[in-house]
Amino acid sequence: MVKRIFKILIALFILINSTTACAKEGYHIEVQVKGVSDTLCYLAYHFGNRQYLLDSVDVDGEGRFTFAGEESLPGGMYMIVLPGQKYFELIIDESQHFEIETVMDEFVETIKFKGSPENSSFYEYIRYLRKKNQEVAPIREELNDPSISEERRETLREKSRFIDSQVDKKREAYIEKFPDCVFSLILRSQREVPPPEPVISEDGTTDYGASYRKHTKNYWQHIDFTDDRILRTPVYHSKLDHFFTNVVIKHPDSIINMADYIVDQVRENDEMFEYTVWFITNKYERSNIMGLDAVFVHMVEEYYKTGKAFWLDEEQLERIIRRSDRLKPILLGKTAPDIKMYLPDKSTISLHEVPATYTVIYFWDSDCPHCKRETPKLNDFYQRYKDHGIEIFAVNIEPDRERWISYVEKNNIEDWINVNDAMNRSGFRDKYDIYSIPLIFLIDEDKKIIAKNVDAEQVEDIISRKLQKNLLPAFE
C-alpha cells in the first residue's frame, strides 16, 4: 500500500513539474498601462538600426493586454508601442513570463516588473542615468563659458569625471549581477576602449601601420561576435557604422582588410555572418566616396559568388552578382572600357583613339537640369586647360539627334569631342553603369580610370594637382 502511494506521489510530482515546464515555454507578458484603454498596441523589436512589428493585441478598458506565444522569442531589446507612437523598451531574454505595470507618458518613472529582475534593474539603471545627466548638465554648460578661469574649469572637469566614474560603477554592477543578460551585452559595448600604446620598431621609431592595426582590433574588444542577441539591439549596427565611417582609413585596401577580419570573427554564427556581410556589402554598393565601390566588388566575389550568401534566393544572388560584374571593369585603376561612338557628321570614333594626356568622359543629356548646370562649368574648365593635353569625350545619351546637335552649337561646345549612340550599339550604358546623369569619368593617357562620379570642379582640382606635380607652369 505504501509503495503504491509512493508511486502515485512520484507520478504526480513528474506530472506537476512537466506541466510547469510546459507552462513556461513560449512567452507570456501581461501588461497594464494606466491612462490608455480600448485601443490597439504592438510588440516590436530592434534588429540592426531598424524596428519591426512582431505582434498586436487589443487593450481593454483598464489598459490591460497580454502578448503571448507558444515559441520563445529570440533574446534582445523589444518595445511596447502605444497610440501616438509612444513606447517603452524592455529586455526579453531567458525570462519571458512576467508582468508589467506603468502609466502612460510616465513610463520610466512609474514602470514596475513582476517576475523579471533584469528589467527592474534595467529601469533602475535608466533612472540613475537620468539623475546623473541632470547633475552633469549644468557642469557642461558652465564649461562652455569661455570667461571662466582655468582653475574653475579644472574643478568642473573633476566633478564631471567623478560623475562619469559613478556611472561606470553602476554599469559594472549591473553586468556583475546579470552577466548573461542581453542588456549586459550593450553595457559591455559601452566600456571605454583606451587608445593602444604605439608599436615601436626595432630602430626605435613608431610603426604607424602596426599601431593602426592594433587600434582597429582593439575597437572590437568588448563585442562578443558569437552572441547574435546583439543584433536585436541597436548596438552592433551602430558599432559597425561608426567603425567603417570614422575609424578605418578610407582606402579600399584598408577597408577590405578590416571587412574580412570582422567577417572572419562572425563566421561561426550564421545570423551574425549574414548581417555583417550584408551591412558591409550594402554600405559600399552606392558609396559616395570615390573608389570605395571596390569594397562592394570584393564582398560579392568573396562571399556571394562563392556560395556563402545562403540567405539569398537565386534571383537575388544573380542581381547582386550582375551589379558587381558591371562595376568591376570601371573601378579606379582599371582600363576604361572602349566605346565606339558617332560624331555629328555620322562618322565614328573610339574612346581609345583619342590622343590626350587626360580625357574627361562626360555622359549627359541636353534636357537634364543638372547637366544644364554642369555643362557650362565643364566648358569653362576646358577652355582654360585644353592646351595642356585635355580632351572632353562628351557622350550624349538622348535619342533626338537634332536636339543634341542644336544644343552643342548654341552652347559653344563644338570643340569638344561630341558623340552620340542613340541605339546603344556600343553598350556604353552597361559598360559605364549609367543609372543617372550627369556622369563624369577621368582617364589618363593610358586610358586608366583615375576618377569617376565627380563634378567639373573636382575634375579641375585633380587635373590642376596632377599638372603641377609634373612641373608644368601654373595657369589661371
C-alpha positions in Angstrom: 0.0 0.0 0.0 2.8 2.4 1.0 4.7 1.6 -2.2 1.6 2.2 -4.3 1.0 5.7 -2.6 4.7 6.5 -3.2 4.4 5.6 -6.9 1.3 7.8 -7.2 3.2 10.7 -5.5 6.1 10.3 -7.8 3.8 10.3 -10.8 2.1 13.4 -9.6 5.4 15.1 -9.0 6.6 14.3 -12.5 3.2 15.5 -13.9 3.3 18.8 -12.0 6.8 19.5 -13.0 6.1 18.6 -16.6 3.0 20.9 -16.6 5.0 23.7 -15.0 7.8 23.3 -17.6 5.3 23.4 -20.4 3.6 26.5 -18.9 6.9 28.3 -19.0 7.5 27.6 -22.7 7.0 30.4 -25.2 6.4 33.9 -23.9 3.6 35.5 -21.8 3.8 39.2 -21.0 0.9 40.7 -19.1 0.8 44.5 -19.2 -1.3 47.2 -17.7 -0.8 50.8 -18.8 -2.9 53.2 -16.8 -4.2 56.1 -18.9 -4.9 54.2 -22.1 -7.9 52.0 -22.9 -9.9 50.4 -25.7 -7.2 50.6 -28.4 -4.5 48.6 -30.1 -0.9 48.2 -29.1 2.1 46.4 -30.6 5.1 44.4 -29.6 8.2 45.3 -31.7 11.8 44.5 -31.7 15.1 46.1 -32.7 17.1 44.5 -35.5 20.2 46.4 -36.7 19.2 50.0 -37.0 15.5 49.3 -37.6 12.5 48.2 -35.6 10.0 45.6 -36.7 6.5 44.8 -35.5 6.1 41.3 -34.1 2.6 41.2 -32.6 -0.5 43.3 -31.9 -3.2 43.0 -29.3 -6.3 44.8 -28.1 -6.2 46.9 -24.9 -9.2 46.6 -22.6 -11.0 49.4 -20.7 -8.5 49.2 -17.9 -5.4 49.4 -20.0 -4.7 45.6 -19.7 -3.3 43.5 -22.5 -1.2 40.4 -23.0 1.4 39.3 -25.5 1.7 35.5 -25.7 3.1 32.9 -28.0 3.9 29.2 -27.9 7.5 29.7 -29.1 10.1 31.6 -27.1 11.3 34.9 -28.5 14.9 35.4 -29.5 16.7 37.5 -26.9 17.0 41.2 -27.5 15.7 44.6 -26.8 11.9 44.9 -27.5 9.4 47.7 -27.4 5.8 48.0 -26.5 4.3 50.6 -28.8 1.2 52.5 -27.8 -1.1 55.1 -29.5 0.7 58.2 -30.8 3.9 56.2 -31.5 4.7 56.3 -27.8 6.6 53.3 -26.5 8.8 51.9 -23.8 11.6 49.3 -24.1 12.1 46.0 -22.3 14.5 43.2 -22.2 13.4 39.8 -23.4 15.8 37.1 -22.7 15.6 33.8 -20.7 12.8 35.2 -18.5 9.8 35.5 -20.9 6.9 35.2 -18.4 6.4 38.4 -16.4 4.1 41.3 -15.7 4.4 45.0 -16.3 2.6 47.9 -14.8 3.1 51.5 -15.8 1.5 54.9 -16.5 1.0 56.4 -20.0 3.6 59.2 -20.7 5.4 58.4 -17.4 7.0 55.1 -18.4 10.5 55.4 -16.9 9.3 56.9 -13.6 6.4 54.5 -12.9 7.2 51.2 -14.6 7.2 48.1 -12.4 8.0 44.5 -13.3 7.0 41.3 -11.6 9.0 38.2 -12.5 11.7 40.0 -14.4 14.5 41.2 -12.2 16.7 42.1 -15.2 14.0 44.5 -16.4 13.6 46.0 -12.9 17.3 46.6 -12.7 17.3 47.9 -16.3 14.9 50.7 -15.5 16.7 51.4 -12.2 19.8 52.0 -14.3 17.9 54.2 -16.7 16.6 56.3 -13.9 20.1 56.5 -12.4 21.4 57.8 -15.8 18.7 60.4 -15.9 19.7 61.7 -12.5 23.4 61.8 -13.4 22.7 63.6 -16.6 20.8 66.2 -14.7 23.8 66.6 -12.4 26.3 66.9 -15.2 24.2 69.2 -17.5 25.0 72.5 -15.6 28.7 71.5 -15.4 28.9 71.1 -19.1 27.0 74.3 -19.7 29.5 76.2 -17.5 32.4 74.6 -19.2 31.3 76.1 -22.4 31.7 79.6 -20.9 35.0 80.9 -22.2 35.2 83.5 -19.4 35.7 81.1 -16.5 39.2 80.7 -15.0 41.4 77.7 -15.7 41.2 76.8 -12.0 37.4 76.8 -12.1 37.5 74.8 -15.4 39.6 72.1 -13.8 37.3 71.9 -10.8 34.3 71.4 -13.1 36.2 68.7 -15.1 37.0 66.9 -11.9 33.3 66.9 -10.9 32.4 65.6 -14.4 35.0 62.8 -14.2 33.6 61.8 -10.7 30.1 61.6 -12.1 31.4 59.5 -15.0 33.1 57.2 -12.6 29.8 56.7 -10.7 28.0 55.8 -13.9 30.8 53.3 -14.7 30.4 51.7 -11.3 26.6 51.4 -11.8 27.2 49.8 -15.2 29.6 47.3 -13.9 27.3 46.4 -11.0 24.5 45.5 -13.5 26.9 43.4 -15.6 28.1 41.6 -12.4 24.5 41.0 -11.3 23.3 39.8 -14.8 26.4 38.7 -16.6 24.5 36.7 -19.3 21.7 39.2 -19.8 21.3 40.8 -23.3 21.4 44.3 -21.7 24.9 43.4 -20.3 26.0 42.9 -23.9 25.0 46.5 -24.5 26.7 47.8 -21.4 29.9 45.9 -22.1 30.0 47.5 -25.6 29.9 50.9 -23.9 33.1 50.3 -21.9 35.7 52.8 -22.9 38.5 51.4 -25.1 41.7 53.1 -24.2 44.0 54.1 -27.1 46.6 51.4 -27.6 50.3 52.0 -26.9 52.1 52.8 -30.1 54.1 50.0 -31.6 57.8 50.7 -31.6 60.0 49.3 -34.4 63.5 47.8 -33.7 65.1 51.1 -34.8 63.1 53.0 -32.1 60.6 54.7 -34.4 56.9 54.3 -34.2 55.4 51.7 -36.6 52.3 53.6 -37.6 51.0 50.7 -39.7 51.2 48.2 -36.8 49.8 50.8 -34.4 46.8 51.4 -36.7 46.1 47.7 -37.0 46.3 47.3 -33.2 43.9 50.2 -32.8 41.3 48.8 -35.2 41.4 45.4 -33.5 41.1 47.0 -30.0 37.9 48.7 -31.1 36.0 45.4 -31.0 37.4 44.0 -27.8 34.1 44.4 -25.9 31.9 42.8 -28.6 31.0 39.2 -28.4 30.9 38.1 -32.1 29.4 34.7 -31.1 26.2 36.1 -29.5 23.6 37.0 -32.1 21.3 38.6 -29.5 23.3 41.8 -30.0 21.7 42.0 -33.5 18.4 42.6 -31.8 19.8 45.8 -30.1 20.9 49.0 -31.8 24.5 48.3 -30.7 26.1 46.1 -33.4 24.8 48.2 -36.3 26.0 51.4 -34.6 29.4 49.9 -33.9 29.8 48.7 -37.5 28.7 52.0 -39.0 31.0 54.1 -36.7 33.9 51.8 -37.4 33.7 51.9 -41.2 32.8 55.6 -41.2 35.2 57.0 -38.7 37.8 54.5 -37.7 39.0 52.7 -40.8 41.2 54.6 -43.2 39.0 55.4 -46.3 41.0 53.4 -48.8 39.7 50.3 -50.5 42.6 48.1 -49.4 42.3 49.1 -45.7 38.5 48.7 -45.7 38.7 45.3 -47.4 41.3 44.1 -44.9 39.1 45.0 -41.9 35.9 43.7 -43.6 37.5 40.3 -44.0 38.8 40.4 -40.4 35.3 41.1 -38.9 33.6 38.6 -41.2 36.1 36.0 -40.0 35.2 36.8 -36.4 31.5 36.1 -37.0 31.9 33.2 -39.4 30.7 30.5 -36.9 27.4 32.3 -36.2 25.1 32.2 -39.2 22.9 35.2 -38.2 25.9 37.4 -37.3 27.7 36.3 -40.5 24.6 37.2 -42.6 24.1 40.6 -41.1 27.8 41.6 -41.2 28.3 40.6 -44.8 25.0 42.3 -45.8 25.9 45.5 -43.9 29.4 45.9 -45.5 28.1 45.0 -48.9 25.2 47.4 -48.7 27.3 50.2 -47.3 29.7 50.2 -50.2 27.4 49.4 -53.1 26.5 53.0 -53.5 29.3 54.7 -51.5 29.6 58.5 -52.0 33.3 58.2 -51.7 35.1 57.7 -54.9 36.8 54.3 -55.3 35.1 52.5 -52.4 32.8 50.6 -54.8 35.9 48.3 -54.9 34.9 47.1 -51.5 31.4 46.1 -52.8 33.0 44.2 -55.7 35.3 42.4 -53.2 32.5 41.4 -50.9 30.5 40.0 -53.8 33.4 38.0 -55.2 34.5 36.7 -51.8 31.1 35.9 -50.2 28.4 35.8 -52.8 30.0 34.3 -55.9 31.5 31.6 -53.7 28.0 30.4 -52.5 28.4 31.7 -48.9 25.4 34.0 -49.1 23.0 31.3 -48.0 20.2 33.8 -47.2 19.6 34.9 -50.8 17.5 33.1 -53.4 18.7 32.6 -56.9 17.2 35.7 -58.4 18.6 38.0 -55.6 22.0 36.4 -55.9 22.0 36.9 -59.7 21.1 40.6 -59.3 23.9 41.4 -56.9 26.5 39.5 -58.9 25.3 41.2 -62.1 25.7 44.6 -60.4 29.3 43.7 -59.2 30.2 42.4 -62.7 29.2 45.8 -64.1 31.2 47.7 -61.6 34.4 45.7 -61.7 35.6 46.9 -65.1 35.2 50.5 -64.1 37.0 50.5 -60.8 39.7 53.1 -60.2 42.9 51.9 -61.9 41.1 49.8 -64.5 41.4 50.5 -68.2 38.3 52.4 -69.2 36.1 50.2 -71.5 36.4 51.3 -75.1 33.3 52.6 -76.8 32.9 53.4 -80.5 30.5 56.4 -80.9 29.0 58.5 -83.6 30.2 62.1 -84.3 27.8 64.8 -85.5 28.8 64.0 -89.2 27.9 60.3 -88.6 31.5 59.2 -88.7 32.7 57.1 -85.8 35.4 57.5 -83.2 36.6 55.2 -80.4 37.4 56.4 -76.9 40.8 54.7 -77.0 41.7 56.5 -80.3 41.6 59.9 -78.5 45.2 61.2 -78.1 45.2 63.1 -74.8 47.1 63.4 -71.6 43.8 63.4 -69.7 40.3 62.6 -71.1 37.1 63.7 -69.4 34.3 61.2 -70.3 31.1 63.2 -69.9 27.7 61.4 -70.1 24.9 63.9 -70.5 21.6 64.9 -71.9 20.5 68.4 -73.2 17.2 68.2 -71.3 18.7 67.2 -68.0 18.5 70.1 -65.4 21.7 69.0 -63.6 23.5 68.7 -67.0 22.5 72.2 -67.9 24.3 73.5 -64.8 27.3 71.2 -65.2 27.9 71.6 -68.9 28.9 75.3 -68.8 31.2 74.7 -65.8 32.9 71.9 -67.7 33.3 74.0 -70.7 34.8 76.8 -68.7 37.3 74.3 -67.3 38.1 73.0 -70.8 38.8 76.4 -72.3 41.4 77.1 -69.6 43.0 73.7 -69.7 42.7 72.4 -73.3 46.2 73.5 -74.2 47.6 71.0 -71.6 46.5 67.9 -73.4 43.0 67.8 -72.0 40.0 66.4 -74.1 36.3 66.1 -73.3 34.7 63.0 -74.8 31.1 64.1 -74.4 28.7 61.2 -74.7 25.2 62.5 -75.3 22.6 59.8 -74.4 19.4 61.2 -75.8 17.6 59.7 -78.9 16.8 63.0 -80.6 19.9 63.7 -82.7 18.8 67.1 -84.0 18.2 68.4 -80.5 21.6 67.2 -79.4 23.5 68.9 -82.3 21.4 72.1 -81.8 22.4 72.3 -78.2 26.0 71.7 -79.0 26.0 74.6 -81.4 24.0 77.0 -79.2 26.2 76.4 -76.1 29.5 76.7 -77.8 30.8 73.3 -77.0 31.6 72.3 -80.6 35.3 72.0 -79.8 34.6 69.0 -77.5 34.6 65.5 -79.0 30.8 65.3 -79.2 29.5 61.8 -79.7 26.2 60.0 -79.5 24.9 56.4 -79.7 21.2 56.6 -79.6 20.7 52.9 -80.2 23.4 52.0 -77.6 25.2 49.8 -80.1 28.4 50.3 -78.2 26.8 49.0 -75.0 28.0 52.2 -73.2 25.1 52.2 -70.7 26.1 48.8 -69.2 29.9 49.4 -69.7 29.8 52.6 -67.6 26.9 51.6 -65.3 24.9 54.6 -66.2 21.9 55.0 -63.9 21.9 58.8 -63.6 23.4 61.8 -65.3 25.5 63.8 -65.5 28.2 61.2 -65.0 31.9 62.0 -65.3 34.9 59.7 -65.6 38.5 61.0 -65.8 41.1 58.8 -67.6 44.9 59.3 -68.2 46.9 58.9 -71.4 47.0 55.1 -70.8 43.1 55.2 -70.6 43.3 54.2 -66.9 40.5 55.4 -64.8 41.8 57.9 -62.2 38.5 59.5 -61.1 34.8 58.9 -61.5 31.4 60.2 -60.3 33.0 63.6 -59.9 31.8 67.1 -61.0 33.6 69.8 -63.0 35.1 71.5 -60.0 36.6 68.2 -58.8 37.9 67.4 -62.3 39.7 70.8 -62.3 41.2 70.2 -58.9 42.5 66.7 -59.9 43.9 67.9 -63.2 45.5 71.0 -61.6 47.3 69.0 -59.0 48.5 66.4 -61.5 49.8 69.0 -63.9 51.6 70.9 -61.1 53.1 67.6 -59.9 54.5 67.2 -63.4 56.2 70.6 -63.0 54.1 72.3 -65.6 53.7 76.1 -65.1 50.7 77.3 -63.1 48.0 79.0 -65.0 44.8 81.0 -64.4 
